[in-house]
Amino acid sequence: MRHIYIRGIIGLIWLMVAVVSIVSGNLKMSVLYVILCSIFIYSAYKTWKIDKDDKGDK
C-alpha cells in the first residue's frame, strides 16, 4: 500500500514542478513534467483500483 502513496506523492510533486515551469515560461519542459505526472498518478490509481478489487473478493 505504501507504493501507492509514494507514486501519488511523486505525481503531485511532478505536477507542482510543471506549474512552476509554466509560470517561469519554460513550456517545453512543462510538457515533459505533465507527462511524468500523468504516468505516476495513473499508475497509482490503477494499482489502488486493483488492490481495492482484490480485497472485495475475499
C-alpha distance (Angstrom), angle and dihedral (degrees) to the residues before:
residue distance angle dihedral
M1 . . .
R2 3.79 . .
H3 3.79 92.0 .
I4 3.81 89.1 60.5
Y5 3.80 91.2 54.8
I6 3.79 92.2 45.0
R7 3.80 92.5 51.1
G8 3.80 90.4 47.7
I9 3.79 92.7 49.9
I10 3.80 92.4 47.4
G11 3.82 88.9 49.2
L12 3.80 90.9 52.6
I13 3.79 90.6 48.5
W14 3.82 90.1 53.1
L15 3.80 88.5 49.0
M16 3.81 91.0 54.0
V17 3.80 90.4 47.6
A18 3.81 89.5 51.5
V19 3.81 91.4 52.1
V20 3.81 91.8 49.2
S21 3.80 89.5 47.6
I22 3.81 91.8 51.6
V23 3.81 91.2 48.7
S24 3.79 91.6 49.8
G25 3.80 90.3 50.5
N26 3.79 100.1 -113.1
L27 3.80 97.0 131.5
K28 3.80 96.6 163.2
M29 3.79 92.9 61.0
S30 3.80 93.0 40.2
V31 3.81 89.3 63.9
L32 3.80 89.1 55.5
Y33 3.80 91.4 48.7
V34 3.80 92.5 49.5
I35 3.81 90.0 51.2
L36 3.81 91.0 49.9
C37 3.80 90.5 47.1
S38 3.79 91.0 51.1
I39 3.79 93.1 49.3
F40 3.80 94.1 50.7
I41 3.80 95.7 44.3
Y42 3.82 92.7 44.9
S43 3.79 90.2 49.6
A44 3.80 91.9 49.9
Y45 3.81 91.6 47.6
K46 3.82 94.6 49.1
T47 3.81 92.0 47.6
W48 3.81 91.0 47.8
K49 3.80 90.7 49.2
I50 3.81 92.3 50.2
D51 3.83 91.8 47.8
K52 3.80 90.5 47.9
D53 3.81 92.2 50.7
D54 3.81 92.2 46.8
K55 3.80 92.3 53.4
G56 3.81 91.0 49.8
D57 3.82 91.9 56.6
K58 3.80 94.9 56.7
